[in-house]
Amino acid sequence: MPLNDREQKILEEIEKQFYADDPKLAQTVARTTLESISQRWTPLAVGGFIIGVIIMLAFFTTQVFIAGAGFVIMVISAGWIAVDLRRRNATGAATGPVDSWISRLRQRWQRDG
């Protein structure tokens, strides 16, 4: 639903005030994209997944609660990775060897199915 003229004018005034109050923050917000956030957090998610696996395997026979925490870390990290891969595939951008491998596998699956 598009904004009417009054709402558009109010939005422009808020934007001007924002740039006037804190230009450094305004530049940071303008430069920040979903891709830049993804590039920052996806390697941490991969590391979290690996750490979760190590914790789970190290403690699953002795400390069940710590092993459960490792499992939770794994699930959260895997969820972040899956969401990121789904978002990248939705935009059609295969940005790495894993993405291109997944897209080739998906094309082969759809062709055979």
N, C-alpha and C positions, 0 to 999 in steps of 0.2 A: 504494500500500500504506500504510494508516494506521499511525501510531505506536502502540505499546502504552503502557500507563500509565507504566512506568518511563522509557521514552524521552521521553515527553511531559514528565515531571517534570524530566529532565535538560535538555531544551531550554528549559524555562521558567527554570531556574536560570541557564543560560548567558545567556539574554536579560536577566534581572535584573542579572547581573554586568556585562554589556555597557552597560546604561543607567547603572549606578553608576560604572563606570570612566571613561566618556567620554560625558557626556550630549549635548554638542554634536555629536559624530560620530553618535550614535544618532538625533538629530533630523534631521540631514542625510540619513542613510540612509532614514529613514522618509518623508521628503518626496520623495526621488528616485524618479521613475517612468521608464518607457521613453519616454513622450511628452516628458518634460523633457529627456532625453538626446537624443532625436531633434530637438527644437527647437534644441538647441545645435549639433549636428553637421551637420545637413542643409544649412544655408547655407554652411558651410565646404566641404562636398562639392561644392556648385554652384560655388563660387569655385574650388575645385581643378580642376574639370572645365574651366572657362573658361581658367584659367592653363595647364592641360595642352594645350589646343587652341592657345593662343597660342605656347607653347614649341615644339610640334610643327611648326606652320606656319612659325615663324621660322627653325628650324634644320634642316628636313628635307633641304635640298640641300647644306648646308655641314658640319654636325656631326651625323652619323647617331646617335651615342650619346646626345647631348642630346635629339634629336628622339624617340628611343626612350624616354627617361626621361619626356618630356612625354606620350607615348602611355600609358605605365604609370600616370602620375598620372591621366590621363583615364579609364582602365579602372577603376581603384580607386574613383574618385569616382563614376563611373556605376554601379558595383556597389552602392555605399552608397545612392545615390539609389533604385535599383531595389528594394533590400531594404526601404527605408523606405516606398516607395509600396506594395509588396506587403503590408507589415505594416499599413499604414493601411487598405488595401482589405479585408484579412482581418477587421479589427475593424468594418468598415462605416462608418468615419468619413471622409467626404469633407470635408477641412478647408480646402480652398482651391480656386481656380479651375481649376488643373491637375487636381486629384483629381476634381472634378465633371465636367470635360470628359472625362477618361478613363472615368469610370463611364458617362456618356451614350454614349460611343463603344462601350464594351463591350456595353451593353444593345442598341444598334442592331445590332452585329455578331451577337449571339446571336439577335436577332429575325429578321434576314435569313438567317442560316445555318441 
